[in-house]
Each structure stands twice: as structure tokens, then as C-alpha cells.
Amino acid sequence: MIAAKHNPLAASLDTQLLRAQLELKNRALASSAEGITIADAGLPDNPLIYANAGFERLTGYSVAEVIGRNCRFLQGPGTDPETVAVLRTAIQNRTAVTVTLLNHRKDGTPFWNRLSITPVRDAEGAVTHFIGVQSDVTEEKLAKDALQEANERLEAASRVMKRDLAAAAEVQRSLLPVEMPHVSGMRFAYRFRPCGDVGGDCLNVLPLDGRRLGVYILDVSGHGVAAALLSVTLSHVLSVVPGRSFLYQPCPENPGQDCIAPPVQVVTRLNRHFAKATAVSQFFTMIYGILDTETAQFRYVSAGHLSPVHFRGGVARPIPEAGGIPVGLFPEATYREESITLSKGDRLYFCTDGILEAENPAEEAFGVDRMLEILTRNQDALLEGTLSSLMQCVDDWAAAAGPADDASLLAIERNW
């Protein structure tokens, strides 16, 4: 085979091919939408020796205006000195770098420039030139900044909301009984475990007079601040302050004085009052009753709440008569009073649906049967210990997913 240098025709073809490749590269650089520059690394201050039409469109400067100048003329007010320092260090160290910095067009208009600089080395590895590729990323940068600002506002709002929720939860917990009433022959206990969010469970045992106690447990629909606020409101209207409490009513035979209202009257009045707030669309279930500590009779009304569990003779059974319509749904709803008299050793348990509806990872509810089995198994424990065991079993059951709702337990025991 004859070498090209000894074959004029072959040498001519190689020259034409090389010229065609160079022309293609020049056309590619010239037609690129990106701004492309070449700086001479061998001259002081790395002046530009080439700029394409994309650079002209991007900056507003003509090629003639930029040849022989360092590209820093695009910098101006607002250009970050730290980003410029990163750029300068990379050039001094002859390393590639990509930065985003604020530059200015010829007419002074600012734009965000994503600048990529790559060193070009000769056969011996020495850097001879720098190729710069510049892109207008103003819209991308503004969108990113707007997103970051929005995220920061959301985080700030979230911190405020968490603080408010924590305060609401603290208020809610402060309304729970500090201690149960001390009554000869009777024992009372409760357990309350909030979910991660503030909720609407509320319970109490209140002395109405020398022999009667008001007993209630309720569960407001939903979670969050609205449920907690309604729960707080209910704790006030179910207080032992006659002037503001629904637990009392004017005495017909003694004008100007208040008498203890029967359970039906209390729940009916609550329903009429809260059913008017239709725009809020909130309701609650409850059991309210009056316990006569001398006769151990408990007269109560259930408004859509879970049935109480009566423990007697070693057997725990739900009371089937409980039912009714939740408070706040229908202004004209009617309620029926039930009663039960506790014998010595009897226990009466109340709970909210955070107990029975707690789910394990297989989405199985804790359910009534498990609750009854645990109450029966712990019949010889103190009342407080029985409730603690039940609450622990519920929490263990739902441990993987965590509690999805408040869980509340209230219990009465007759021991005389």
C-alpha cells in the first residue's frame, strides 16, 4: 500500500476531509442555541478568542465587542462573590467547573447564567484554552427560588401549626380529671392515650351533690383543632358550675335555683344546641349518666356511643340496650334513658372507638371479643391495673402503624 504522503491524490482527499470536518464543527458551534466561547489560556487574563452567535443572542454583545476581553464583563450588581471565587479557583487550578451566577446583558438586563468551563489540553497535557458554554436558566432559577420560598413558608406555617396543636393537646389533657372522686364503697379509674394529632375524646366523673355523680365519656368526630375545640367546649358545658352547665336546670318548685337535670334532658339539650351549627358538620357520641352512690343505681343515656360493658360474676358482657343517635346530627332526635344497678363486685366499663377500632398491620380491628377477654382475664387486678393492661394490649396490637385515634377508658366498680 502506498503511503498518503507519497500519493498526492490521497493527501488531497485527506485535506478535503479535514477541511470538511472543521467546517462542520464551526457550523455546529455557530448554530448552537447555547452561548459558546473560547478563551486563550496562554495569554494574560484569559481573553476570548471566539464567541458564537448564541453568545451574541444571549448577552446582546457582538463578537467584535467581546474578542480580546475576559468574560467577567458580564458580572455586575447582584453577582455572588462566592460563586465568582469558585469560578476563579477552578480556572487557576485548570479544572472543569459549572456554576450558576447572575450576569447582565449589554442593556443591563440581569439573567441567570449556567456557565460550564472546560479546559482544553494539548498533546503534552498542558491547558491551552478554555471552552465556556453558557445557558440562560432564569426561568428555571426563578421557579426553583419560588419553590424554595414556598417550602420555607410551608415549613414556617407547619412549625406554627405544630406549636398550636401541641398547645391544644396540652389544653385538652388539662381538662382530664386530676384524680377520681373518693367515694366510700365505689372506685373509679380512667386511662387516656392521645393519638399523634389532637382529637376529641373527653371524660369525667363529677360530684353533682352529696350522693350523686355525673359520669360521661364522649368522642367528637374527626381529629385536629376543630375536634379539640369542640371537646374543650363540651368540657365547659358539662361542668359543675350551674350557671353555664348543661348538667343543671331551673327548679320548677324553687324559682331562681338550679336542680340536677336528668340524663335525657342533658343529652337532648346538647343535641339541640350543637345541631344548630350545621355549617361546622361536627357531631359526637357520648354516654352521660347519674350514679347514685347510696343505691349504686346508674341512670344513663347513650347517644350513638359504644355499649358499656357490665362485668358481673366473672363474665363481661356489653349492655345491649345502648344505642341512640349521635349528638349534633338531628335537632329533633329523641333519647331514651336506661338504668343498671351495680351489685358488690360489679364493674362498669366505658370506652371510645380508639379501643375497638385499633388496627394491626393486617388491618384487623382489635374488636369487642379481645376487649372482653382481657377484662375477664384481669378481673382480680385492681381497677386501674385492668385498664392499664387493656390499654397496653391495644397499643401493642397497633404498634406497627401507631395509634390512629384517641383511646379512652373509664370504669366504675362497686366494692360494698
Wavefront OBJ file of the C-alpha trace (Angstrom):
o trace
v 0.000 0.000 0.000
v 1.344 3.440 -0.965
v 1.546 5.963 1.954
v -0.586 9.099 1.640
v 2.442 11.402 1.740
v 3.771 9.701 -1.397
v 0.321 9.754 -3.020
v -0.796 13.286 -3.978
v -4.367 12.141 -4.610
v -4.683 10.511 -1.165
v -3.167 13.558 0.529
v -5.641 15.817 -1.260
v -8.558 13.666 -0.124
v -7.328 13.740 3.493
v -7.053 17.523 3.365
v -10.561 17.873 1.973
v -11.927 15.552 4.670
v -10.189 17.513 7.408
v -11.457 20.805 5.998
v -14.992 19.407 5.822
v -14.797 18.251 9.463
v -13.547 21.655 10.595
v -16.275 23.431 8.674
v -18.877 21.113 10.252
v -17.549 21.852 13.728
v -17.556 25.585 13.000
v -21.137 25.448 11.737
v -22.164 23.413 14.796
v -20.593 25.929 17.190
v -22.060 28.862 15.288
v -25.575 27.439 15.157
v -25.716 26.240 18.764
v -28.501 27.816 20.789
v -26.133 27.960 23.749
v -23.537 30.677 24.097
v -20.125 29.218 23.360
v -16.822 30.977 23.918
v -13.153 30.013 23.695
v -10.576 31.755 25.861
v -6.804 31.625 25.352
v -5.220 30.162 28.486
v -1.766 31.169 27.309
v -2.430 34.929 27.395
v -2.772 37.139 30.463
v -6.322 37.306 31.877
v -7.534 34.516 29.559
v -9.070 36.734 26.809
v -11.794 35.462 24.481
v -10.679 34.471 21.000
v -14.028 33.104 19.862
v -17.727 33.678 20.548
v -20.635 32.214 18.599
v -23.951 33.701 17.543
v -25.654 32.057 20.524
v -23.458 34.166 22.814
v -24.486 37.276 20.911
v -28.174 36.412 21.299
v -27.708 35.580 24.960
v -25.754 38.672 26.015
v -26.556 41.318 23.421
v -22.836 41.858 22.789
v -21.441 41.387 19.287
v -18.486 39.117 18.659
v -16.341 42.139 17.791
v -17.119 43.695 21.187
v -16.007 40.696 23.223
v -12.951 39.344 21.421
v -9.840 40.098 23.480
v -11.797 40.626 26.741
v -12.232 38.428 29.810
v -15.787 37.231 30.243
v -16.104 38.918 33.642
v -17.596 41.975 31.926
v -20.933 40.142 32.213
v -20.789 40.413 36.005
v -22.434 43.267 37.831
v -24.657 44.189 40.778
v -26.014 41.075 42.425
v -23.354 38.682 41.149
v -22.436 36.458 44.065
v -18.755 36.953 45.075
v -18.548 33.412 46.462
v -19.659 31.926 43.145
v -17.115 34.116 41.320
v -14.419 32.866 43.706
v -15.324 29.239 42.899
v -15.047 30.058 39.194
v -11.716 31.835 39.623
v -10.201 28.999 41.659
v -11.190 26.398 39.063
v -9.569 28.432 36.268
v -6.400 28.889 38.305
v -6.282 25.151 39.011
v -7.046 24.316 35.385
v -10.083 22.211 36.334
v -13.583 21.970 34.893
v -16.351 23.815 36.721
v -20.075 24.507 36.374
v -21.708 27.374 38.268
v -24.914 29.382 38.127
v -24.405 33.099 38.583
v -26.210 36.345 37.937
v -24.907 38.068 34.789
v -26.038 41.160 32.888
v -26.737 41.690 29.241
v -25.440 44.671 27.317
v -28.625 46.631 28.057
v -28.226 45.937 31.782
v -30.913 43.255 31.992
v -29.944 40.635 34.586
v -30.190 36.947 33.760
v -29.181 33.752 35.479
v -26.358 32.085 33.587
v -25.413 28.441 33.955
v -21.742 28.607 32.965
v -19.718 25.481 32.279
v -15.967 25.913 31.700
v -13.811 23.039 30.461
v -10.015 23.185 29.952
v -8.578 22.057 26.586
v -5.189 20.327 26.757
v -2.527 19.769 24.086
v -0.684 16.537 23.385
v 1.614 17.104 26.378
v -1.322 17.740 28.743
v -0.856 21.474 29.067
v -4.015 23.616 29.146
v -4.089 25.828 26.076
v -7.689 27.062 26.034
v -10.926 27.154 27.992
v -14.273 26.398 26.372
v -17.230 28.099 28.009
v -20.844 27.023 27.495
v -23.459 29.482 28.749
v -27.203 28.937 29.139
v -29.994 31.268 30.215
v -31.621 29.481 33.159
v -33.503 32.498 34.523
v -36.945 30.880 34.422
v -35.614 27.691 35.966
v -33.792 29.643 38.699
v -36.803 31.835 39.486
v -39.079 28.793 39.617
v -36.635 26.993 41.904
v -36.328 30.035 44.158
v -40.107 30.425 44.262
v -40.465 26.756 45.183
v -37.848 27.080 47.906
v -39.535 30.198 49.253
v -42.899 28.428 49.227
v -41.371 25.440 51.028
v -39.864 27.740 53.640
v -43.257 29.391 54.163
v -44.876 25.972 54.480
v -42.231 24.847 56.954
v -42.758 28.015 58.984
v -46.519 27.503 58.903
v -46.019 23.858 59.854
v -43.908 24.850 62.841
v -46.608 27.294 63.958
v -49.307 24.661 63.429
v -47.353 22.044 65.372
v -46.846 24.509 68.191
v -50.562 25.341 68.184
v -51.508 21.650 68.067
v -49.180 20.944 70.978
v -50.799 23.783 72.922
v -54.275 22.495 72.035
v -53.290 18.988 73.124
v -51.974 20.370 76.401
v -55.243 22.232 76.985
v -57.165 19.064 76.171
v -55.095 16.997 78.609
v -55.524 19.657 81.299
v -59.301 19.102 81.186
v -58.981 15.430 82.100
v -59.619 14.570 85.745
v -56.640 15.141 88.006
v -57.997 12.386 90.226
v -61.175 10.393 90.509
v -63.707 11.151 93.276
v -63.177 9.327 96.546
v -66.482 7.698 97.438
v -66.913 5.032 100.112
v -67.800 1.721 98.521
v -67.054 2.923 94.967
v -63.925 3.010 92.890
v -63.336 4.943 89.665
v -60.482 4.823 87.170
v -59.681 6.032 83.680
v -56.966 5.820 81.062
v -56.453 8.198 78.158
v -53.963 7.772 75.329
v -53.979 10.505 72.676
v -53.072 9.822 69.076
v -50.371 11.896 67.367
v -52.878 14.587 66.484
v -55.188 16.359 68.886
v -58.533 14.625 68.989
v -61.911 14.797 70.587
v -62.113 12.278 73.431
v -63.286 13.645 76.746
v -64.410 12.046 80.013
v -65.061 12.880 83.639
v -66.731 11.886 86.893
v -68.202 14.929 88.648
v -69.869 15.339 92.077
v -73.302 16.851 91.465
v -74.402 16.856 95.108
v -73.705 14.877 98.260
v -74.772 11.491 96.833
v -74.950 11.752 93.045
v -72.153 11.819 90.499
v -72.320 12.843 86.856
v -70.424 10.390 84.635
v -69.701 10.968 80.968
v -67.451 9.827 78.155
v -67.648 11.299 74.667
v -65.899 11.144 71.325
v -66.001 14.066 68.872
v -65.911 13.103 65.198
v -62.666 13.743 63.369
v -59.305 14.971 64.589
v -57.345 18.178 64.716
v -58.001 21.569 66.205
v -61.730 21.660 65.359
v -62.372 18.411 67.240
v -60.233 19.578 70.158
v -62.052 22.916 70.348
v -65.428 21.186 70.453
v -64.099 18.820 73.099
v -62.938 21.772 75.200
v -66.317 23.479 74.761
v -68.116 20.330 75.897
v -65.946 20.046 78.990
v -67.149 23.532 79.977
v -70.860 22.946 79.382
v -70.588 19.620 81.232
v -69.027 21.191 84.324
v -70.386 21.518 87.839
v -70.817 25.302 87.539
v -74.639 25.642 87.431
v -74.700 28.973 85.629
v -73.016 27.628 82.495
v -73.520 23.868 82.820
v -75.994 21.707 80.933
v -75.965 19.307 83.890
v -78.402 21.549 85.760
v -81.774 23.080 85.014
v -84.023 25.586 86.782
v -86.046 24.055 89.603
v -89.791 24.441 88.902
v -90.602 24.279 92.597
v -87.794 26.660 93.623
v -87.583 29.598 91.192
v -84.085 31.076 90.970
v -82.429 27.812 91.985
v -80.890 25.056 89.877
v -81.597 21.344 90.122
v -79.735 18.356 88.700
v -81.009 17.695 85.172
v -81.901 14.087 84.305
v -79.668 12.412 81.693
v -82.342 12.624 78.953
v -82.674 16.357 79.467
v -78.886 16.869 79.373
v -78.354 14.962 76.119
v -81.446 16.444 74.446
v -80.316 19.961 75.303
v -76.806 19.240 73.992
v -78.268 17.910 70.750
v -80.498 20.896 70.158
v -77.669 23.277 70.913
v -74.984 21.701 68.733
v -77.225 20.522 65.878
v -77.833 24.191 65.031
v -74.200 24.556 63.947
v -74.822 22.751 60.641
v -72.015 24.614 58.858
v -69.465 23.012 61.177
v -70.671 19.477 60.305
v -69.393 18.070 63.581
v -71.079 15.629 65.865
v -70.121 13.486 68.814
v -71.135 10.279 70.503
v -71.482 10.126 74.245
v -72.761 8.353 77.293
v -73.967 10.527 80.133
v -75.401 9.194 83.331
v -76.009 9.891 87.008
v -74.673 7.449 89.594
v -76.435 7.334 92.943
v -73.668 6.355 95.346
v -76.145 5.224 98.015
v -78.176 2.840 95.860
v -75.464 2.104 93.215
v -78.028 2.814 90.512
v -76.669 4.261 87.299
v -79.217 6.058 85.084
v -77.780 6.958 81.693
v -78.377 7.891 78.070
v -76.316 6.623 75.145
v -76.121 8.884 72.095
v -74.606 6.706 69.389
v -71.784 5.614 71.671
v -70.249 2.173 72.134
v -72.148 -0.005 74.579
v -70.916 -0.060 78.154
v -69.533 -3.388 79.343
v -71.014 -4.830 82.534
v -68.785 -7.231 84.462
v -70.602 -9.458 86.921
v -69.917 -12.936 88.300
v -66.716 -13.386 86.309
v -68.358 -12.568 82.973
v -68.026 -9.364 80.923
v -70.951 -8.520 78.641
v -71.831 -5.438 76.561
v -75.142 -3.895 77.601
v -77.373 -4.416 74.529
v -79.821 -1.582 75.219
v -77.280 1.155 74.480
v -77.586 2.937 71.144
v -79.215 6.190 70.125
v -78.332 8.911 67.636
v -75.056 10.885 67.921
v -75.388 14.416 69.253
v -75.434 17.184 66.659
v -76.909 15.325 63.691
v -80.666 15.878 64.001
v -82.141 18.672 66.152
v -85.355 16.715 66.777
v -83.670 13.457 67.796
v -85.088 11.808 70.914
v -83.217 9.792 73.523
v -84.131 7.037 75.957
v -82.886 6.640 79.491
v -81.582 3.266 80.680
v -80.544 2.180 84.159
v -78.479 -0.500 85.822
v -77.887 -1.182 89.494
v -74.430 -2.432 90.400
v -74.036 -5.269 92.870
v -70.990 -5.828 95.039
v -68.006 -6.693 92.861
v -69.636 -5.392 89.675
v -67.680 -3.278 87.262
v -68.935 -0.997 84.504
v -66.555 -0.169 81.645
v -66.846 2.578 79.022
v -64.551 3.136 76.038
v -64.201 5.162 72.845
v -63.771 3.678 69.377
v -59.994 4.183 69.513
v -60.028 0.973 71.577
v -62.166 -1.289 69.415
v -61.095 0.100 66.022
v -57.323 -0.019 66.617
v -55.833 -1.997 63.710
v -52.820 -4.275 63.423
v -50.621 -4.398 60.266
v -53.143 -6.810 58.672
v -55.843 -4.133 59.159
v -57.695 -6.301 61.674
v -59.602 -4.331 64.306
v -58.928 -5.019 67.971
v -62.627 -5.690 68.434
v -65.071 -6.395 71.240
v -64.119 -10.026 71.841
v -60.481 -9.237 72.608
v -61.540 -6.465 74.939
v -63.932 -8.746 76.830
v -61.301 -11.486 77.096
v -58.743 -9.064 78.575
v -61.238 -7.602 81.036
v -62.172 -11.108 82.176
v -58.556 -12.243 82.417
v -57.725 -9.246 84.626
v -60.796 -9.441 86.872
v -58.718 -9.953 90.017
v -56.485 -6.932 89.359
v -57.219 -3.517 90.748
v -59.485 -1.433 88.534
v -56.575 0.787 87.473
v -54.456 -2.234 86.621
v -57.200 -3.752 84.482
v -57.481 -0.555 82.435
v -53.695 -0.313 82.090
v -53.500 -3.906 80.831
v -56.247 -3.298 78.297
v -54.649 -0.081 77.030
v -51.260 -1.792 76.727
v -52.784 -4.630 74.702
v -54.428 -2.113 72.368
v -51.174 -0.220 71.898
v -49.253 -3.449 71.258
v -51.885 -4.508 68.728
v -51.487 -1.269 66.743
v -47.776 -0.720 67.485
v -46.595 -1.053 63.872
v -48.903 1.597 62.438
v -49.215 3.704 65.566
v -52.451 4.976 67.072
v -54.896 6.419 64.542
v -57.313 7.764 67.125
v -57.526 8.778 70.759
v -58.237 5.830 73.042
v -60.129 6.381 76.292
v -61.304 4.073 79.057
v -63.480 4.844 82.072
v -64.576 2.359 84.719
v -66.757 2.155 87.852
v -66.528 -0.581 90.474
v -68.807 -1.249 93.414
v -66.942 -2.880 96.289
v -69.553 -2.869 99.073
l 1 2 3 4 5 6 7 8 9 10 11 12 13 14 15 16 17 18 19 20 21 22 23 24 25 26 27 28 29 30 31 32 33 34 35 36 37 38 39 40 41 42 43 44 45 46 47 48 49 50 51 52 53 54 55 56 57 58 59 60 61 62 63 64 65 66 67 68 69 70 71 72 73 74 75 76 77 78 79 80 81 82 83 84 85 86 87 88 89 90 91 92 93 94 95 96 97 98 99 100 101 102 103 104 105 106 107 108 109 110 111 112 113 114 115 116 117 118 119 120 121 122 123 124 125 126 127 128 129 130 131 132 133 134 135 136 137 138 139 140 141 142 143 144 145 146 147 148 149 150 151 152 153 154 155 156 157 158 159 160 161 162 163 164 165 166 167 168 169 170 171 172 173 174 175 176 177 178 179 180 181 182 183 184 185 186 187 188 189 190 191 192 193 194 195 196 197 198 199 200 201 202 203 204 205 206 207 208 209 210 211 212 213 214 215 216 217 218 219 220 221 222 223 224 225 226 227 228 229 230 231 232 233 234 235 236 237 238 239 240 241 242 243 244 245 246 247 248 249 250 251 252 253 254 255 256 257 258 259 260 261 262 263 264 265 266 267 268 269 270 271 272 273 274 275 276 277 278 279 280 281 282 283 284 285 286 287 288 289 290 291 292 293 294 295 296 297 298 299 300 301 302 303 304 305 306 307 308 309 310 311 312 313 314 315 316 317 318 319 320 321 322 323 324 325 326 327 328 329 330 331 332 333 334 335 336 337 338 339 340 341 342 343 344 345 346 347 348 349 350 351 352 353 354 355 356 357 358 359 360 361 362 363 364 365 366 367 368 369 370 371 372 373 374 375 376 377 378 379 380 381 382 383 384 385 386 387 388 389 390 391 392 393 394 395 396 397 398 399 400 401 402 403 404 405 406 407 408 409 410 411 412 413 414 415 416
